[in-house]
Amino acid sequence: MEILSLTLNTLGTILIAYTALRVHSRVSKDHKIDTAVLKEMRKEKLIGITGIIFIVIGYIIQLIILTN
């Protein structure tokens, strides 16, 4: 049951992050914002992708701990 809870929590967190990244991508394609904002959004996208990678790595580590 712990693994199911961990899996659902991880998937939910990743879906929220993915949704935020998609919104950033959509807004950046609109071109109605200035270059400073676009530059900041690119940084946020990179940070968001890094966060998702950390979530997945943390999930794998927790799975390893729970199965041992």
Helices and strands as residue ranges (DSSP letters): H 2-30, H 35-67
